[in-house]
C-alpha cells in the first residue's frame, strides 16, 4: 500500500560563483565602544541559477527536491522520523504526463491548480522540472511573485511504495530512505520541508543558502588586545527551523488523512450503506481509497449473496441522480442533432432537451449548479458555463458544485470522434495481426515460420532443446495527434458542426492514417532485413505474367504459397485465404470467386471450392501504384497460421486515444486525439504478389 505524503524539494547545480562577505565579530556588552576593530574575511560558495523565466510562455525551471533529509510525521503511529528520497527510485511518469502544480497541496478543486509540469527529470540526486503557469487572472499575481523571486519554496506530493530503514548506528531518531516512490504533483508552499527548493528565476535569486567553504575567525581587539572571541550561531535557530518544518509536515499529513477518511466515508455511506464498524476498520487500518472502494464493493456483493431473493447477477443497479439523468439527456439531444437516425433509446433520453440550443443547455447547467443566470447575456452565460467550478464560484460564493457543461460538450465530441473512427473502413484488418507494445522501443518478433520441427528424444528420454531466434525485422511506435478546441464562440453560435463534424473528422483521419501506414508496407515493397524486397523472386512470393483472368491463375498463386519453406527447410503448406485486389479488378474477382456471377454456360463445378472460400479484399490504394497498380493482385494466408503484416498500438491505448481538459490557451474545452501506431512486414512467406506483366 503506498504511503501518501506531501512535502520536499531541490537544487540545481549551475555555475559556482564565490562571494566574499565582510563581517565583524560580536562585541561583549561590557565594551560598547571598542577602540579597534580587526575585520577579517571569510569566503562562501553560493550557487546562482541561470535565468529561466519565460514571460511569454509562462514557463520556468524549478528545483523541487535537493536530496535533503526532512522531518516527517506518521499520522497512524504518531511517530516522527527523517526521510530521504532516493531519486534513482523515483517514478516520473505522472509528472511527465501533465502533473498538476498546486497551491499548498490543495486538491479540492481545479481553482487550486496553478499550472502544469511540462517536463520533470533527475540530476545528481535532485529533482528538476519545467513548469508552465496558467494565464488565469487569479494566477497572474502568483506568477509575478515567482519570476520576481518572492515565492521560491516548492514541495512534491507523493506516494511511497517502499522505504528502508537507514538509521545510523547509535542514532535515536529514526531515519528512512524512500527507494520506490512516485510524485504526483508539485506545490508552491510558504514553508517547505526541503528549504533549498527554489525557482530558477530571472531575478537571479540564489537557489540555496550559501555553504561556507573557508572561514576565518573574526575578532575584535581593544588597546589591551584581549584573547580572540569566536562568534557562533544561536543553537536555538536550527531547532526552531526544524520545528517549523515538522509542524508543516504534521499539517500536510493531517490534511491527507482527513481527505482519505472523508472520501472513504462518502463511498461507504452512499448507496452501499455498510455498517459503521466496517467503515471504522477501513479508516483505522490506513488503506488507500482504491483498496477501500474494492473492499466495500466485495462486502456489498457478499451481502447480496446471502439473500437469494435479491438478484446479484448482474450486480445491483443503483438509481441515477438527477445530475446524471440531465447530463445523459443533454448529450443524447446533441448527438441526435448531429445524427437524426440515432437509436430509439437515444431519442427517449434526449426528448426532454430536444430543441435546446447550446446556450440554453449552458443556462440549465448553471442553474443546476446554483448560479443565478437572470440578467446574464448569452456571452456571459457561455463564458461562465465553460469555466466549470471557477465560473460557478464567481457568481455563487462558497458553492462547491460544478457546472457539467464542459463535460457534456467533451463527451459529445469524444463519442462522435470514436464512432467515426470505428466506422471508417480499414480493409487491412482481416489479413494482418494486431499486437501492442509497452513502450516506444524497437520491437523485434519471433517468426512463426522459424519454429523447427519436433525432434526425437534420445535413448535416455531427454528432449532436444528448440532454439528460437528473434526476427531481424523491427519497428517502433510513432505518435500522431491533434487538438480540437470547443470555445465560447462555438456555444454562442450554436455551432454543432464544430462539436460533432470536426471531432468525427479527427476520428476518420486516425483510421485513414492506420490504413495508409499498413498498405504502404505492400505498395512500397521495401527491402526487408535480408536486403531483399518484400515481394521478390528470391523470396518465392512473386509470380510474374499471372493476370487475374481465370481460376487457373489463382491456382498458380496458391501452389507457390503452399511450397514455401521455413528458414530451417520445413515445408509450410500455407493456404491462401484472402484475395487482395485493386478496385479495377473487383468485377473479375467477384465473377471468379462466386460461380453465380459466371456466364450462363458456366456451372458451380467450374470454380473449385478453395477459390469460392477465398475472401476478396478490395483496396483502392493499390490502384494508385505507378507501375501496373490496377492489374497487380495479391493473396494472403491467415495471420494465425503464419506471420504477415503486424500492426501495433501502445499498450492500453488501442486505436485513437482521447483526452480532454479545461483550456489554458482557449476559453473553453480542448479535446486531444492521439494515435500511437506502427506497422511492418514480419514474414514474406504468408504474402504472394501476382503481376500481369
PLY file of the C-alpha trace (Angstrom):
ply
format ascii 1.0
element vertex 693
property float x
property float y
property float z
element edge 692
property int vertex1
property int vertex2
end_header
0.00 0.00 0.00
1.56 3.35 -0.96
2.03 5.92 1.76
0.63 9.26 0.63
2.59 12.24 1.88
3.35 15.74 0.74
6.50 17.68 1.17
10.03 18.16 -0.24
12.05 19.88 -2.98
15.71 20.51 -4.67
18.58 22.44 -6.01
20.27 22.57 -9.38
24.00 22.61 -9.92
24.51 25.60 -12.20
27.53 27.92 -12.18
29.56 28.27 -8.95
30.22 31.90 -8.06
32.39 32.63 -4.99
31.05 35.51 -2.93
33.12 37.46 -0.48
31.43 38.74 2.67
33.00 41.05 5.24
31.69 40.63 8.80
32.66 41.88 12.27
32.66 39.73 15.39
30.03 40.35 18.05
31.24 42.53 20.95
30.69 41.85 24.61
28.28 44.18 26.38
31.00 45.42 28.73
32.79 47.08 25.80
30.16 49.18 23.95
32.82 51.30 22.27
35.77 49.18 21.23
38.71 51.24 20.22
39.92 48.96 17.44
38.29 46.50 15.12
40.11 43.97 13.02
37.92 42.88 10.13
38.80 39.55 8.63
37.40 37.94 5.51
35.72 34.62 5.02
34.67 33.14 1.69
31.37 31.41 0.97
30.32 29.45 -2.08
26.84 30.12 -3.49
25.13 28.63 -6.50
23.37 31.07 -8.82
20.84 29.68 -11.25
20.70 30.94 -14.82
17.63 32.94 -15.87
14.84 30.57 -16.85
11.59 32.53 -16.56
9.84 32.91 -19.93
7.13 35.53 -19.56
5.56 34.83 -22.97
5.06 31.10 -22.35
4.85 31.48 -18.56
7.38 28.70 -18.07
10.16 28.50 -15.51
12.58 25.83 -14.33
12.38 24.69 -10.73
14.22 22.55 -8.22
11.60 20.61 -6.28
13.89 18.34 -4.25
17.56 18.77 -3.34
18.27 15.45 -1.66
17.69 16.95 1.77
16.77 14.93 4.84
13.43 16.27 6.04
11.40 15.55 9.18
8.18 13.61 8.66
5.19 12.66 10.78
3.29 9.35 10.52
-0.34 10.10 11.42
-1.06 6.39 12.01
1.57 5.81 14.71
2.35 9.36 15.80
6.00 8.65 15.03
8.33 11.42 13.96
11.20 10.46 11.66
13.51 11.80 8.98
13.02 10.92 5.31
15.43 10.93 2.37
14.19 10.45 -1.20
16.38 8.36 -3.47
15.98 9.89 -6.94
17.04 6.58 -8.52
13.76 5.08 -7.30
11.58 8.00 -8.43
8.80 7.23 -10.92
8.48 10.34 -13.11
5.63 9.18 -15.38
2.82 11.07 -13.60
4.72 14.34 -13.57
5.79 13.99 -17.20
2.21 13.21 -18.26
0.99 16.63 -17.16
1.32 16.51 -13.40
-0.52 19.41 -11.75
1.13 22.33 -10.00
-1.00 23.14 -6.94
-1.34 25.77 -4.27
-0.13 24.26 -0.98
-1.14 20.66 -1.88
-4.80 21.65 -2.23
-6.58 19.09 -4.42
-10.16 20.07 -3.63
-10.85 21.84 -6.92
-9.37 22.95 -10.21
-9.11 26.51 -8.95
-6.22 25.34 -6.78
-4.26 24.26 -9.87
-1.81 26.99 -10.75
-0.17 25.27 -13.71
1.22 22.04 -15.09
4.54 20.19 -15.18
5.81 20.16 -18.76
8.98 18.17 -18.02
10.43 16.51 -14.94
13.81 14.86 -14.54
16.51 13.99 -12.00
20.11 15.19 -11.89
22.72 14.19 -9.31
20.17 13.34 -6.64
17.97 16.39 -7.20
14.52 16.65 -8.73
14.09 19.24 -11.50
11.12 20.36 -13.55
9.95 22.83 -16.17
6.65 24.32 -15.00
4.07 26.25 -17.04
1.73 28.58 -15.16
-1.88 29.26 -16.10
-2.86 32.56 -17.69
-5.93 32.92 -15.45
-6.23 36.33 -13.88
-6.10 34.79 -10.41
-2.73 33.16 -11.15
-1.03 36.25 -12.63
-0.01 37.75 -9.22
1.48 34.39 -8.20
3.42 34.18 -11.48
4.75 37.71 -10.92
5.97 36.77 -7.43
7.58 33.58 -8.75
9.56 35.26 -11.52
10.45 38.06 -9.14
11.96 35.67 -6.62
9.34 36.30 -3.90
7.74 32.84 -3.97
10.52 30.26 -4.00
9.56 27.21 -1.97
8.22 24.01 -3.56
7.08 20.69 -2.21
6.10 17.47 -4.06
3.08 15.38 -3.11
3.99 11.71 -3.41
3.16 8.09 -2.85
5.85 5.98 -1.20
5.77 2.33 -2.26
8.92 1.21 -0.44
11.20 2.72 2.18
14.13 1.19 4.00
15.48 1.92 7.47
18.79 3.76 7.08
19.09 5.00 10.68
22.79 5.42 11.58
24.02 3.18 14.36
23.55 4.78 17.75
21.09 7.44 16.50
17.87 7.54 18.48
15.70 9.30 15.91
14.59 7.01 13.07
15.72 7.73 9.51
14.25 6.17 6.35
15.15 6.32 2.64
12.36 6.01 0.05
13.70 3.64 -2.63
10.48 3.36 -4.66
8.22 6.41 -4.76
6.12 8.45 -7.15
5.49 12.21 -7.10
2.04 13.05 -8.45
2.02 16.85 -8.03
4.28 19.77 -7.19
3.03 22.53 -4.89
4.00 26.10 -4.18
4.23 26.44 -0.39
5.17 29.14 2.07
7.23 26.78 4.26
8.88 23.83 2.53
10.16 20.69 4.21
13.22 20.99 1.98
14.31 24.59 2.47
16.67 24.59 -0.51
13.94 24.20 -3.13
13.60 27.13 -5.49
12.61 28.54 -8.83
15.49 29.33 -11.14
14.08 32.78 -11.70
15.15 35.60 -13.95
15.65 37.71 -10.83
18.84 35.78 -10.16
17.82 34.57 -6.71
20.32 32.06 -5.33
18.67 28.63 -5.32
20.13 27.63 -1.98
21.64 29.22 1.12
25.40 29.67 0.73
27.65 26.98 2.18
30.80 28.06 3.92
33.92 26.56 2.41
36.55 28.64 4.15
36.06 30.52 7.39
38.49 32.63 9.40
37.54 33.80 12.81
36.75 37.50 13.12
37.95 39.14 16.27
37.50 42.48 17.98
40.61 43.98 19.56
40.84 46.67 22.14
44.02 48.54 23.01
44.77 45.77 25.50
44.23 43.21 22.68
42.28 40.59 24.67
42.02 36.95 23.57
40.16 36.28 20.32
36.42 35.66 20.76
34.65 33.23 18.40
31.19 34.10 17.04
28.71 31.24 16.92
25.15 30.87 15.68
22.38 30.73 18.23
21.82 26.96 18.78
18.10 27.58 19.08
17.77 28.81 15.48
18.22 25.37 13.91
15.84 23.81 16.43
13.17 26.42 15.66
13.63 25.85 11.92
13.19 22.10 12.38
10.09 22.66 14.48
8.51 24.84 11.75
9.27 22.21 9.13
7.91 19.41 11.32
4.76 21.41 12.02
4.20 21.84 8.29
4.71 18.10 7.79
2.16 17.34 10.51
-0.36 19.68 8.90
0.06 18.04 5.49
-0.26 14.55 6.96
-3.41 15.53 8.83
-4.92 17.07 5.66
-4.16 13.93 3.65
-5.68 11.70 6.31
-8.83 13.82 6.61
-9.30 13.71 2.85
-8.78 9.91 2.79
-11.19 9.32 5.68
-13.90 11.62 4.32
-13.70 10.05 0.85
-13.98 6.50 2.23
-16.89 7.55 4.44
-18.66 9.14 1.44
-18.30 5.87 -0.51
-19.43 3.68 2.40
-22.40 5.82 3.45
-23.69 6.47 -0.07
-25.85 3.91 -1.82
-23.96 1.00 -0.22
-24.84 1.64 3.46
-22.18 -0.55 5.13
-22.13 -0.80 8.89
-20.19 1.72 10.96
-17.82 -0.91 12.43
-16.67 -1.99 8.95
-16.19 1.65 7.93
-14.19 2.43 11.09
-11.93 -0.57 10.46
-11.15 0.64 6.93
-10.21 4.10 8.20
-8.16 2.83 11.15
-6.27 0.33 9.02
-4.99 3.12 6.79
-5.87 1.50 3.46
-5.89 3.59 0.30
-9.12 4.91 -1.24
-8.95 2.41 -4.12
-8.45 -0.51 -1.73
-11.29 0.71 0.47
-13.62 1.00 -2.55
-12.77 -2.56 -3.63
-13.43 -3.95 -0.13
-16.73 -2.09 0.11
-17.89 -3.49 -3.22
-16.83 -7.02 -2.20
-18.77 -6.71 1.04
-21.87 -5.41 -0.73
-21.67 -8.30 -3.19
-21.31 -10.78 -0.31
-24.36 -9.31 1.45
-26.47 -9.72 -1.67
-25.37 -13.32 -1.99
-26.75 -14.06 1.47
-30.26 -13.24 0.19
-31.19 -15.41 -2.82
-34.32 -13.38 -3.46
-32.21 -10.40 -4.38
-30.75 -10.64 -7.94
-26.96 -10.35 -7.90
-26.05 -11.26 -11.47
-25.74 -8.73 -12.95
-24.75 -6.69 -9.86
-27.44 -4.44 -8.38
-28.01 -1.14 -10.17
-28.40 1.94 -8.04
-30.72 4.71 -9.20
-29.11 7.57 -11.05
-29.39 11.01 -9.53
-30.90 13.97 -11.31
-27.50 15.30 -12.39
-26.66 12.04 -14.21
-30.02 11.99 -15.98
-29.68 15.62 -17.02
-26.15 15.05 -18.35
-27.17 11.94 -20.32
-30.24 13.69 -21.68
-28.30 16.71 -22.94
-25.64 14.51 -24.52
-28.33 12.46 -26.25
-30.08 15.60 -27.53
-26.85 16.98 -29.01
-25.95 13.64 -30.60
-29.44 13.46 -32.12
-28.97 16.89 -33.70
-25.77 15.65 -35.29
-27.25 12.26 -36.28
-31.07 12.25 -36.55
-31.03 8.50 -37.35
-29.84 7.51 -33.89
-31.47 4.67 -31.95
-34.82 4.88 -30.23
-33.15 4.74 -26.83
-31.16 7.84 -27.72
-34.38 9.62 -28.76
-36.04 8.73 -25.46
-33.10 10.01 -23.37
-32.85 13.29 -25.28
-36.57 14.02 -25.55
-36.63 16.45 -22.60
-33.82 18.60 -24.05
-34.72 18.39 -27.74
-34.72 21.81 -29.39
-32.50 23.50 -26.79
-29.55 25.47 -28.14
-26.09 25.21 -26.62
-26.66 28.45 -24.72
-29.96 27.07 -23.37
-28.16 23.98 -22.11
-25.40 26.12 -20.58
-28.07 28.09 -18.70
-29.66 24.84 -17.44
-26.29 23.57 -16.17
-25.50 26.83 -14.37
-28.93 26.92 -12.73
-28.45 23.34 -11.53
-25.08 24.38 -10.06
-26.71 27.19 -8.07
-25.76 30.10 -10.33
-28.44 32.71 -10.96
-28.49 33.41 -14.68
-31.21 36.08 -14.67
-29.79 39.23 -16.25
-26.82 37.43 -17.84
-26.50 37.78 -21.61
-25.57 34.94 -23.97
-21.88 35.80 -23.93
-21.72 35.80 -20.15
-23.63 32.52 -19.85
-21.25 30.81 -22.29
-18.18 32.19 -20.53
-19.25 31.20 -17.02
-20.56 27.76 -18.02
-17.32 26.85 -19.79
-15.31 27.75 -16.69
-16.92 24.93 -14.68
-16.42 25.36 -10.95
-14.50 28.63 -11.32
-17.40 30.16 -13.15
-19.91 28.98 -10.58
-17.81 30.27 -7.70
-17.69 33.71 -9.27
-21.46 34.06 -9.11
-22.25 31.81 -6.15
-19.66 32.36 -3.43
-18.90 29.31 -1.34
-20.58 26.83 -3.69
-18.70 23.55 -4.22
-20.92 22.47 -7.08
-19.67 22.32 -10.65
-21.25 23.19 -13.96
-21.49 19.98 -16.01
-21.50 21.87 -19.28
-17.78 21.39 -20.22
-18.06 17.65 -19.53
-21.20 17.37 -21.66
-19.54 19.05 -24.63
-16.41 16.94 -24.24
-18.40 13.69 -24.03
-20.38 14.52 -27.18
-17.20 15.31 -29.11
-15.49 12.16 -27.78
-18.39 9.91 -28.81
-18.60 11.32 -32.33
-14.84 11.00 -32.76
-14.78 7.39 -31.55
-17.86 6.40 -33.62
-16.36 7.91 -36.76
-13.07 6.12 -36.12
-14.77 2.75 -35.66
-16.97 3.25 -38.74
-14.11 4.20 -41.08
-13.14 1.32 -43.42
-9.86 -0.45 -42.57
-9.56 -3.24 -45.12
-6.20 -4.48 -43.81
-7.57 -5.87 -40.52
-8.51 -9.44 -41.71
-5.10 -10.46 -43.05
-2.88 -8.58 -40.57
-2.13 -9.31 -36.93
-2.78 -6.78 -34.16
-0.33 -6.51 -31.25
0.57 -4.00 -28.53
3.87 -2.61 -27.29
4.59 -1.48 -23.74
6.77 1.44 -24.86
8.34 3.16 -27.86
11.46 0.98 -28.02
12.16 -1.00 -31.23
10.08 -4.20 -31.47
11.63 -7.50 -32.60
9.37 -10.51 -33.25
9.97 -14.26 -33.46
8.72 -15.58 -36.79
6.27 -18.47 -36.64
7.96 -19.99 -39.67
11.25 -20.17 -37.74
9.93 -22.76 -35.27
11.69 -26.03 -36.07
10.04 -29.45 -36.26
9.79 -31.55 -33.10
12.85 -33.74 -32.57
13.04 -37.36 -31.49
14.20 -37.85 -27.89
17.46 -39.68 -27.27
17.85 -43.07 -25.63
17.74 -41.51 -22.18
14.40 -39.88 -22.94
15.84 -36.38 -22.90
14.11 -33.79 -25.03
16.05 -31.81 -27.58
16.03 -28.09 -26.90
14.50 -25.97 -29.67
16.03 -22.52 -30.02
14.10 -19.59 -31.42
15.85 -16.58 -32.82
14.48 -13.05 -32.95
13.35 -11.88 -36.35
15.63 -9.27 -37.83
12.56 -7.25 -38.79
11.95 -4.44 -36.34
9.81 -1.34 -35.99
8.89 1.23 -33.36
5.70 3.10 -32.48
5.14 6.61 -33.78
2.76 9.17 -32.27
0.30 11.29 -34.27
-2.39 13.59 -32.92
-4.33 16.83 -32.97
-6.34 19.12 -30.66
-9.90 20.35 -31.19
-10.95 23.37 -29.09
-14.60 23.90 -28.13
-14.65 27.62 -27.49
-17.13 30.17 -26.23
-17.76 31.18 -29.84
-18.96 27.62 -30.64
-21.52 27.81 -27.82
-22.78 31.30 -28.68
-23.14 30.43 -32.38
-24.78 27.08 -31.53
-22.26 25.51 -33.92
-22.98 21.78 -33.91
-20.62 21.33 -36.86
-17.63 22.20 -34.67
-18.93 19.97 -31.88
-19.63 16.85 -33.96
-18.27 17.06 -37.51
-14.76 18.24 -36.62
-14.17 15.54 -33.97
-15.65 12.99 -36.39
-13.15 14.18 -38.97
-10.35 13.56 -36.49
-11.62 10.01 -35.96
-11.74 9.34 -39.71
-8.25 10.86 -40.07
-6.89 8.46 -37.44
-8.40 5.43 -39.20
-7.12 6.69 -42.57
-3.63 7.09 -41.14
-3.67 3.46 -40.00
-4.73 2.27 -43.46
-2.12 4.42 -45.19
0.59 3.04 -42.91
-0.31 -0.64 -43.40
-0.94 -0.54 -47.16
2.29 1.39 -47.68
4.10 -1.74 -46.48
2.68 -3.60 -49.51
2.85 -0.88 -52.14
6.33 0.38 -51.23
7.77 -3.16 -51.43
10.75 -2.02 -49.38
13.72 -4.21 -48.53
13.39 -6.48 -45.54
16.20 -7.19 -43.08
17.78 -9.66 -45.52
18.25 -6.88 -48.07
15.62 -8.32 -50.45
12.31 -6.57 -51.24
9.18 -7.94 -49.59
7.92 -9.33 -52.90
10.79 -10.83 -54.92
11.72 -13.99 -56.81
14.31 -14.73 -54.14
11.50 -14.90 -51.61
9.49 -17.09 -53.99
6.43 -14.91 -53.43
6.38 -13.04 -56.76
4.62 -14.64 -59.74
5.01 -12.71 -62.99
2.74 -12.77 -66.07
-0.08 -14.07 -63.92
-3.05 -11.80 -64.56
-6.27 -12.29 -62.62
-8.22 -13.76 -65.57
-9.15 -17.33 -64.65
-9.26 -19.92 -61.91
-6.00 -21.39 -63.21
-4.17 -18.18 -62.37
-5.36 -18.32 -58.76
-4.31 -21.97 -58.64
-0.79 -20.98 -59.73
-0.51 -18.45 -56.91
-1.93 -21.00 -54.46
0.73 -23.56 -55.45
3.55 -21.05 -54.94
2.40 -20.26 -51.39
1.92 -23.94 -50.48
5.53 -24.70 -51.47
7.05 -22.04 -49.20
9.60 -23.40 -46.71
10.75 -22.20 -43.30
14.32 -20.95 -42.74
15.26 -24.40 -41.47
13.73 -26.11 -44.53
10.35 -27.19 -43.15
7.57 -27.21 -45.80
4.90 -24.83 -44.51
1.95 -25.89 -46.76
0.32 -22.46 -46.44
-3.17 -21.90 -47.86
-4.17 -18.51 -49.28
-7.29 -17.28 -47.51
-7.60 -13.70 -48.76
-7.70 -12.43 -52.36
-6.42 -8.83 -52.25
-7.27 -6.79 -55.33
-7.33 -3.17 -56.56
-10.69 -1.59 -57.34
-10.07 -2.10 -61.06
-10.17 -5.91 -60.63
-13.16 -6.11 -58.31
-15.59 -7.20 -61.05
-13.33 -10.00 -62.31
-12.60 -11.20 -58.77
-16.29 -11.43 -57.90
-17.02 -13.39 -61.07
-14.24 -15.87 -60.37
-14.92 -16.45 -56.69
-18.72 -16.51 -57.00
-19.98 -19.04 -59.59
-23.44 -17.45 -59.71
-21.87 -14.47 -61.45
-20.22 -16.53 -64.20
-21.59 -16.72 -67.70
-24.75 -18.76 -68.21
-22.73 -21.61 -69.72
-20.66 -21.99 -66.58
-21.61 -24.10 -63.61
-20.50 -24.21 -59.99
-18.23 -27.10 -60.93
-16.11 -24.61 -62.93
-14.96 -22.93 -59.71
-13.17 -25.14 -57.15
-14.31 -24.96 -53.54
-10.99 -23.47 -52.40
-11.49 -20.49 -54.75
-15.07 -19.95 -53.59
-13.80 -20.00 -50.00
-11.37 -17.13 -50.55
-12.33 -13.75 -49.09
-11.98 -10.82 -51.54
-10.47 -7.61 -50.09
-10.80 -4.55 -52.34
-8.36 -1.72 -51.63
-8.22 1.37 -53.93
-4.79 2.34 -52.56
-3.40 -0.47 -54.73
-4.72 1.25 -57.89
-2.53 4.27 -57.15
0.73 2.33 -57.53
2.59 3.79 -60.50
3.58 0.53 -62.22
0.70 -1.85 -63.05
-1.11 -0.89 -59.84
-4.53 -1.60 -61.34
-3.52 -5.09 -62.60
-1.37 -6.46 -59.76
-3.16 -8.68 -57.24
-2.17 -10.46 -54.05
-3.04 -13.42 -51.85
-2.52 -13.66 -48.09
-2.60 -16.53 -45.62
-4.47 -16.49 -42.33
-2.33 -14.46 -39.85
-2.95 -17.15 -37.20
-1.07 -19.66 -39.40
1.89 -17.50 -40.44
3.18 -14.01 -39.79
2.18 -11.50 -42.45
1.97 -7.80 -41.60
1.84 -6.74 -37.98
0.22 -3.52 -36.80
0.85 -2.27 -33.30
-0.71 0.09 -30.72
0.63 1.34 -27.42
-0.46 -0.99 -24.64
-3.77 0.06 -23.11
-4.50 2.59 -25.88
-5.71 0.55 -28.84
-6.99 2.83 -31.55
-7.36 6.56 -31.24
-6.97 7.77 -27.64
-8.86 10.83 -26.44
-8.07 13.28 -23.63
-9.95 16.39 -22.55
-9.04 19.31 -20.32
-10.11 22.81 -19.40
-8.31 25.00 -21.90
-5.29 27.04 -20.80
-4.91 28.89 -24.08
-8.59 28.92 -25.13
-11.71 29.96 -23.25
-13.38 26.55 -23.35
-12.59 22.85 -23.55
-9.76 21.20 -25.50
-10.03 17.66 -26.90
-6.84 15.89 -27.92
-6.86 12.86 -30.22
-3.68 10.81 -30.07
-2.69 7.70 -32.03
0.39 5.61 -31.22
0.74 3.26 -34.19
3.19 1.33 -36.35
3.12 -1.47 -38.95
5.72 -3.71 -40.56
6.03 -6.92 -42.59
7.24 -9.69 -40.29
7.44 -12.65 -42.71
7.20 -12.67 -46.52
6.02 -16.29 -46.77
2.38 -15.55 -45.97
2.04 -12.96 -48.76
2.06 -13.55 -52.54
2.16 -10.93 -55.31
1.00 -11.61 -58.89
1.78 -9.32 -61.78
0.19 -9.15 -65.21
3.43 -8.16 -66.98
0 1
1 2
2 3
3 4
4 5
5 6
6 7
7 8
8 9
9 10
10 11
11 12
12 13
13 14
14 15
15 16
16 17
17 18
18 19
19 20
20 21
21 22
22 23
23 24
24 25
25 26
26 27
27 28
28 29
29 30
30 31
31 32
32 33
33 34
34 35
35 36
36 37
37 38
38 39
39 40
40 41
41 42
42 43
43 44
44 45
45 46
46 47
47 48
48 49
49 50
50 51
51 52
52 53
53 54
54 55
55 56
56 57
57 58
58 59
59 60
60 61
61 62
62 63
63 64
64 65
65 66
66 67
67 68
68 69
69 70
70 71
71 72
72 73
73 74
74 75
75 76
76 77
77 78
78 79
79 80
80 81
81 82
82 83
83 84
84 85
85 86
86 87
87 88
88 89
89 90
90 91
91 92
92 93
93 94
94 95
95 96
96 97
97 98
98 99
99 100
100 101
101 102
102 103
103 104
104 105
105 106
106 107
107 108
108 109
109 110
110 111
111 112
112 113
113 114
114 115
115 116
116 117
117 118
118 119
119 120
120 121
121 122
122 123
123 124
124 125
125 126
126 127
127 128
128 129
129 130
130 131
131 132
132 133
133 134
134 135
135 136
136 137
137 138
138 139
139 140
140 141
141 142
142 143
143 144
144 145
145 146
146 147
147 148
148 149
149 150
150 151
151 152
152 153
153 154
154 155
155 156
156 157
157 158
158 159
159 160
160 161
161 162
162 163
163 164
164 165
165 166
166 167
167 168
168 169
169 170
170 171
171 172
172 173
173 174
174 175
175 176
176 177
177 178
178 179
179 180
180 181
181 182
182 183
183 184
184 185
185 186
186 187
187 188
188 189
189 190
190 191
191 192
192 193
193 194
194 195
195 196
196 197
197 198
198 199
199 200
200 201
201 202
202 203
203 204
204 205
205 206
206 207
207 208
208 209
209 210
210 211
211 212
212 213
213 214
214 215
215 216
216 217
217 218
218 219
219 220
220 221
221 222
222 223
223 224
224 225
225 226
226 227
227 228
228 229
229 230
230 231
231 232
232 233
233 234
234 235
235 236
236 237
237 238
238 239
239 240
240 241
241 242
242 243
243 244
244 245
245 246
246 247
247 248
248 249
249 250
250 251
251 252
252 253
253 254
254 255
255 256
256 257
257 258
258 259
259 260
260 261
261 262
262 263
263 264
264 265
265 266
266 267
267 268
268 269
269 270
270 271
271 272
272 273
273 274
274 275
275 276
276 277
277 278
278 279
279 280
280 281
281 282
282 283
283 284
284 285
285 286
286 287
287 288
288 289
289 290
290 291
291 292
292 293
293 294
294 295
295 296
296 297
297 298
298 299
299 300
300 301
301 302
302 303
303 304
304 305
305 306
306 307
307 308
308 309
309 310
310 311
311 312
312 313
313 314
314 315
315 316
316 317
317 318
318 319
319 320
320 321
321 322
322 323
323 324
324 325
325 326
326 327
327 328
328 329
329 330
330 331
331 332
332 333
333 334
334 335
335 336
336 337
337 338
338 339
339 340
340 341
341 342
342 343
343 344
344 345
345 346
346 347
347 348
348 349
349 350
350 351
351 352
352 353
353 354
354 355
355 356
356 357
357 358
358 359
359 360
360 361
361 362
362 363
363 364
364 365
365 366
366 367
367 368
368 369
369 370
370 371
371 372
372 373
373 374
374 375
375 376
376 377
377 378
378 379
379 380
380 381
381 382
382 383
383 384
384 385
385 386
386 387
387 388
388 389
389 390
390 391
391 392
392 393
393 394
394 395
395 396
396 397
397 398
398 399
399 400
400 401
401 402
402 403
403 404
404 405
405 406
406 407
407 408
408 409
409 410
410 411
411 412
412 413
413 414
414 415
415 416
416 417
417 418
418 419
419 420
420 421
421 422
422 423
423 424
424 425
425 426
426 427
427 428
428 429
429 430
430 431
431 432
432 433
433 434
434 435
435 436
436 437
437 438
438 439
439 440
440 441
441 442
442 443
443 444
444 445
445 446
446 447
447 448
448 449
449 450
450 451
451 452
452 453
453 454
454 455
455 456
456 457
457 458
458 459
459 460
460 461
461 462
462 463
463 464
464 465
465 466
466 467
467 468
468 469
469 470
470 471
471 472
472 473
473 474
474 475
475 476
476 477
477 478
478 479
479 480
480 481
481 482
482 483
483 484
484 485
485 486
486 487
487 488
488 489
489 490
490 491
491 492
492 493
493 494
494 495
495 496
496 497
497 498
498 499
499 500
500 501
501 502
502 503
503 504
504 505
505 506
506 507
507 508
508 509
509 510
510 511
511 512
512 513
513 514
514 515
515 516
516 517
517 518
518 519
519 520
520 521
521 522
522 523
523 524
524 525
525 526
526 527
527 528
528 529
529 530
530 531
531 532
532 533
533 534
534 535
535 536
536 537
537 538
538 539
539 540
540 541
541 542
542 543
543 544
544 545
545 546
546 547
547 548
548 549
549 550
550 551
551 552
552 553
553 554
554 555
555 556
556 557
557 558
558 559
559 560
560 561
561 562
562 563
563 564
564 565
565 566
566 567
567 568
568 569
569 570
570 571
571 572
572 573
573 574
574 575
575 576
576 577
577 578
578 579
579 580
580 581
581 582
582 583
583 584
584 585
585 586
586 587
587 588
588 589
589 590
590 591
591 592
592 593
593 594
594 595
595 596
596 597
597 598
598 599
599 600
600 601
601 602
602 603
603 604
604 605
605 606
606 607
607 608
608 609
609 610
610 611
611 612
612 613
613 614
614 615
615 616
616 617
617 618
618 619
619 620
620 621
621 622
622 623
623 624
624 625
625 626
626 627
627 628
628 629
629 630
630 631
631 632
632 633
633 634
634 635
635 636
636 637
637 638
638 639
639 640
640 641
641 642
642 643
643 644
644 645
645 646
646 647
647 648
648 649
649 650
650 651
651 652
652 653
653 654
654 655
655 656
656 657
657 658
658 659
659 660
660 661
661 662
662 663
663 664
664 665
665 666
666 667
667 668
668 669
669 670
670 671
671 672
672 673
673 674
674 675
675 676
676 677
677 678
678 679
679 680
680 681
681 682
682 683
683 684
684 685
685 686
686 687
687 688
688 689
689 690
690 691
691 692
